[in-house]
Amino acid sequence: MLRVLFLGVLAPASLGFPALSGPQPSGSQCVEHDCFALFRGPATFLAACQTCERLQGHLMTVRSSVAADVISLLLSGDGGDGGDGGDSPRLWIGLKLPPGCHDPEHLGPLRGFQWVTSDNRTSYSRWARPDRDGTPLCGPLCVAVSAAGAPAPGEPAWEEQSCTAEAEGFLCEFHFAASCRPLAMELGAAATAGVSDTYSTPFGARSADFQALPVGSFASVATLGVELVCAVPQHGAAEARWGRAAPGAWDCRVENGGCEHSCNGSAGPPRCLCPADTALQADGRSCAAHSAHSCYGRCDHFCVPNPDVPGAYTCMCETGYQLAADQHRCEDVDDCKLELNPCPQLCVNTPGGFTCHCFPHYELVEGECVEPVDPCFGVNCEYQCQPVGHTDYRCVCAEGFAPSPLDPHRCQMFCNQTACPADCDPNNLDSCHCPDGYILDDGSMCTDIDECHNGDCPGECRNLPGSFECICGPDSALAGLVGTDCDPVTVNDSEDSGSGEPPASSGPSTTSGPPPSGPLHSGVLTGISIASLSLIVALLALLCHLRKKQSATRAELEYKCAAPAKEVMLQHVHTEPTPQKL
């Protein structure tokens, strides 16, 4: 299937090109080397023919379904309505019936009509009235296309009209021997935003967004001072090329400056360079084999003949090299020794170029050496963040605190001795806190609770700072193990689940009676109250006992601190003289 190249929505006629006389197209498209344009405005068939011919074209011939699709695209891009009443516009095409009467049933798909090119070749027709009931057609008649009343949506149909009637517009067709692609520009990311290319076709279409340009089209890059024309190559190439009448290269960033080989714009005006076995021609852009008096084999890189002096030439070098003293050889330029160092920190010269490096602990980012991001940046440590290497970190806590095992970013009180200072509110010294396993003594000291004296272990017990260990005996469920409970209570809820009956006991146990069926008796409530009061009194007595024990057995406490089981030390980072409030 033929490829349709969209020429774009037309821009205002203010792109810097010479203004064209006559109507301006409101839409255009190209199919291979044939271009089509839609012109709006009332016109007779004769006026439409004359306008297309002045633009070096003719009224459009619709010989295939591809051409019909072009009309649909032009109408959809133009808005598709005819203005008054919302009807589809009638547009003249290049189909006309000569004078005289004809029987349409015996004259083929065109019904005796002829194209303005004086032939009737076609593989496509789309009449609005396919059956005329044998009614003869008498010319002269002309044909207009319109989407109104078409047999199928989106397929404009042909209607016979009086040639002197005015249609709402017409379609022109232009044939070109070759076409150019849009300008190829090599611009940096920063320069692209401020540079734009604009185009103008020979039939008046103007836009900045073309996919193909016919021969005779103009291109302009105003910000770079480049104006070019699409012309047929002199050497019979299949594709046209952008060029200009003035010799020499233009900006190297646009179409390689027009150079056949390479363009050098690093120093002074842009210049085209040719390989050593070829010579630059009179146009200043093309290269050809050397003549008898060329510099072939003499220049290291490039030779530029002097057109004004026969046999004279100049040798040039590629970027990153310079001419040696003999003016023929090329030697490397040490870019790192230039007055303006091309690198921000360290520069390493290479043949024809250089590479940039950074000092240790710096990174090269888009040509700049930057310090790596602090690993503690954005970290939410409760007390302080400490970098570990260049990419990791750890949270540290104030003296008397340690990172929480469950959340290393948070700090919790920690003590690995029998007595540690309490964490007190500096504004309220009566508000103090101790770690788990410690009790607040008089003043602001936290004293280890000796769980072994409380009978928490049924057998051998070992007290630790803030905790304890039970060494389970042979008669316990966990014989030989060390933990905080040697007789764990297990609940078997896998059998008779939901039956409503209590599980059977595997050994002797105390059975509980049925739940009371009514409210508690007042005597039961009194007993509960007395028991609670007795428990409070017992706790107060225990506190007094521990307080006396501390003052009486200081030596014993220090001995416990020196025991191997007590030596659970954590290295603290001393960064604040005062303990931190949780």
Salt bridges, closest charged atoms under 4 A:
ASP34 OD1 - HIS175 ND1 2.62
ASP78 OD2 - ARG40 NH1 2.24
ASP103 OD2 - HIS106 NE2 3.22
ASP119 OD2 - ARG63 NH1 2.60
ASP119 OD2 - ARG121 NE 3.78
GLU155 OE1 - ARG126 NH2 2.79
GLU160 OE2 - ARG111 NH1 3.36
GLU160 OE1 - ARG129 NH2 3.39
GLU160 OE2 - ARG132 NH1 3.57
GLU168 OE1 - ARG90 NE 3.67
GLU239 OE2 - ARG181 NE 3.20
ASP251 OD1 - ARG253 NE 3.09
ASP326 OD2 - ARG329 NE 2.97
ASP334 OD2 - LYS337 NZ 3.91
GLU382 OE1 - ARG410 NE 3.72
GLU399 OE1 - HIS574 ND1 3.28
ASP407 OD1 - HIS409 ND1 3.70
ASP442 OD2 - ARG547 NH2 2.42
ASP450 OD2 - HIS453 NE2 3.35
ASP450 OD2 - LYS560 NZ 3.82
GLU469 OE1 - ARG462 NH1 2.61
